[in-house]
Amino acid sequence: MLDTAAVSFHVSPTPDQLASWANYTLKFSNGHVRTKHFINTHNSHGTALSFFHYPPHPPRFPLPYLSIQASLPAVLFGNNVEQIAAESEIDEAIHEVNNFIAAVPWLPDLDFGAGCLRRLDAVYNHHVGPLVPDYVQALFKLDYPYRKTQPYPYEGVQFKSGTISTSFYDKAKESLSAAASGILRQETKLLHRHYIERKTSLDYPTLRDITLPMLCKILQQDLDMLHLNACTVMDKSTAQQLLIDRYGYMRGNTLFGHLIARQSTSREQIRLQGASARTIQHYEKQITDAGVSLALGNDHLALPPLEILIPNAKICALS
């Protein structure tokens, strides 16, 4: 349930240590110049680890900044197809990164688990078999409030706003691993301390503070926003009949007409055609209240709701 994490420290390697790092100069429009040092390397298992460092640059940046980034499943298992399935595995991955840090001469003594989190990737493998392309196709028809829907590499879709994004993609195509066949990967990426603090309710979030229920809640909230956790992606005839059964012939067909329009028209486009935002919101709430997703699947093919399950626990529910 946890993939890549990046942490930061207000420390600087010594000049001798930095001699091993590459560097380049950043030039800003106001004439200021700042140096960035970076080094990308691999541990003994071939897992990539990235480091970068900014020296102090007062008055705006009075403290040094050193960041370490790694995929925790890759550190632990040698790949990121498998999921971190226990909090003890987070501790094991931290221990592995700390062993690497201790073994290289070009880093100060640091504890990867104690750095302030600057990136956190919550992930989940939905095992949907051959339906991966069908889910991706349906997801393109959905809107995530205040985010932009856009393509994502490896046959996927992404809902993005600023430094926070939620992606669904074919893990087998991304990893080129047969072990990932049939996996629809859900990935929520938080790229700023502010977002991580808000999502975890932590003032100074570190890796050791992260729990599986926290990650579960982040992932489940995204399914909730997309109405994928309780609604089935249905074919047209099934969706129409369910709406008629729930609301009657006239109301059911009105809602079905809106559902059909939403397959090729955004909420904003419908609003420009004369519908009020309140009407659109009311229609779509009634549709999802009936258990019908706002995306329609192919004819005669229903896609079950997506669920988040904490390993060795029950299905995650929002608190």
Residue pairs with C-beta under 8 A, 6 or more apart in sequence:
1 83
1 84
1 85
1 122
1 123
1 124
1 212
1 215
1 216
1 219
1 310
1 311
2 72
2 73
2 83
2 84
2 90
2 120
2 121
2 122
2 123
2 210
2 215
3 71
3 72
3 73
3 80
3 84
3 121
3 122
3 123
3 187
4 69
4 70
4 71
4 72
4 80
4 119
4 121
4 189
5 69
5 70
5 72
5 117
5 119
5 120
5 121
5 207
6 50
6 67
6 68
6 69
6 117
6 118
6 119
7 67
7 68
7 69
7 112
7 114
7 115
7 116
7 117
7 118
7 206
7 207
8 65
8 66
8 67
8 68
8 115
8 116
8 118
9 65
9 66
9 67
9 110
9 115
9 116
10 63
10 64
10 65
10 66
11 64
11 66
11 108
11 110
12 53
12 55
12 56
12 64
12 66
12 108
13 21
13 37
13 53
13 66
13 106
13 107
13 108
14 108
17 105
17 106
17 107
17 108
18 37
18 53
18 106
19 106
20 39
20 105
20 106
21 37
21 38
21 39
21 51
21 53
21 106
22 37
22 38
22 39
23 35
23 36
23 37
23 38
24 35
24 36
25 33
25 34
25 35
25 36
26 33
26 34
26 35
26 36
27 33
28 34
32 57
34 54
34 55
34 57
34 61
35 54
35 55
36 52
36 53
36 54
37 52
37 53
37 54
37 55
38 50
38 51
38 52
38 53
39 50
39 51
39 52
39 106
40 48
40 49
40 50
40 51
41 48
41 49
41 51
41 104
42 48
42 49
43 49
43 75
43 96
43 97
43 100
44 100
45 75
45 78
46 78
47 70
47 71
47 74
47 75
47 78
48 70
48 71
48 74
49 68
49 69
49 70
49 75
49 97
49 100
50 67
50 68
50 69
50 70
51 66
51 67
51 68
51 69
51 107
52 66
52 67
53 64
53 65
53 66
53 67
54 61
54 64
54 65
54 66
55 64
56 62
56 63
56 64
66 108
66 110
67 118
68 97
68 101
68 110
68 112
68 115
69 119
70 93
70 97
70 112
71 80
72 84
72 89
72 90
72 93
73 79
73 80
73 81
73 82
73 83
73 84
73 93
74 80
75 93
75 96
75 97
76 84
76 89
76 92
76 93
76 96
79 175
79 177
79 179
80 175
81 125
81 171
81 175
81 177
81 179
81 180
81 183
83 123
83 124
83 125
83 311
84 90
84 93
85 311
85 312
86 212
86 311
86 312
87 210
87 211
87 212
90 207
90 208
90 210
91 113
91 208
94 111
94 112
94 113
94 207
94 208
97 112
98 110
98 111
98 112
98 113
101 107
101 109
101 110
101 112
102 109
112 207
113 206
113 207
113 208
114 206
114 208
115 206
115 207
116 193
116 204
116 205
116 206
117 193
117 196
117 205
117 206
117 207
117 210
118 191
118 192
118 193
118 196
119 189
119 190
119 191
120 189
120 190
120 196
120 199
120 200
120 205
120 210
121 187
121 188
121 189
121 190
122 187
122 188
122 190
122 215
122 218
122 219
123 185
123 186
123 187
123 188
123 219
124 185
124 186
124 219
124 308
125 171
125 180
125 183
125 184
125 185
125 186
126 135
126 183
126 184
126 185
126 186
126 306
127 182
127 183
128 135
128 182
128 183
128 184
128 303
129 182
130 182
131 184
131 303
132 155
132 170
132 172
132 182
132 183
132 184
133 155
133 170
134 233
134 297
134 298
134 301
134 303
135 168
135 184
135 233
135 303
135 306
136 155
136 156
136 157
136 168
136 169
136 170
136 184
137 297
137 298
138 233
138 293
138 295
138 296
138 297
138 303
139 157
139 168
139 226
139 295
140 149
140 157
140 295
141 262
141 263
141 294
141 295
141 296
142 149
142 226
142 227
142 228
142 293
142 294
142 295
143 149
143 266
143 267
143 294
144 159
144 166
144 222
144 225
144 226
145 225
146 161
147 159
147 160
147 161
147 164
147 165
147 166
148 159
148 160
148 161
149 157
149 158
149 159
150 157
150 158
150 160
151 157
151 158
152 158
152 167
152 168
152 169
153 169
153 174
154 169
154 170
154 171
154 173
154 174
155 169
155 170
155 173
156 167
156 168
156 169
156 170
156 174
156 185
157 167
157 168
157 169
158 165
158 166
158 167
158 168
159 165
159 166
159 167
159 222
159 226
160 166
162 192
163 190
163 191
163 192
163 195
164 188
164 189
164 190
164 191
164 192
164 195
165 188
165 189
166 186
166 187
166 188
166 189
166 222
167 185
167 186
167 187
167 188
167 189
168 184
168 185
168 186
168 187
169 184
169 185
169 187
170 183
170 184
170 185
171 177
171 180
171 183
171 184
171 185
172 178
172 180
172 181
172 182
172 183
174 180
174 185
184 306
186 219
186 222
186 223
186 306
188 218
188 219
188 222
190 196
190 199
190 218
193 205
196 202
196 205
197 203
197 205
199 214
199 218
200 209
200 210
200 214
202 209
212 310
212 311
212 313
213 310
213 316
216 308
216 310
216 316
217 316
217 318
217 319
219 308
219 316
220 229
220 308
220 316
220 317
220 318
221 318
223 229
223 306
223 307
223 308
224 318
227 288
227 293
227 294
228 293
228 305
228 306
229 305
229 306
229 307
229 308
230 288
230 291
230 305
231 288
231 291
231 292
231 293
231 294
231 305
232 291
232 292
232 293
232 302
232 303
232 304
232 305
233 293
233 295
233 296
233 297
233 302
233 303
234 242
234 292
234 293
234 296
234 297
234 302
234 303
235 296
235 297
235 298
235 299
235 300
235 301
235 302
236 260
236 296
236 299
237 299
238 302
239 256
239 259
239 292
239 296
240 252
240 253
240 256
242 290
242 291
242 292
243 251
243 252
243 253
243 255
243 256
243 259
243 287
243 290
243 292
244 252
244 253
244 256
245 252
246 252
246 290
247 255
247 286
247 290
254 283
255 283
255 286
255 287
255 290
258 270
258 280
258 283
258 284
258 287
259 287
259 292
259 294
259 296
260 296
261 270
262 270
262 284
262 294
263 295
263 296
267 277
267 280
270 280
271 277
271 280
284 294
287 294
288 294
293 303
297 303
307 315
307 316
308 315
308 316
309 315
309 316
310 316
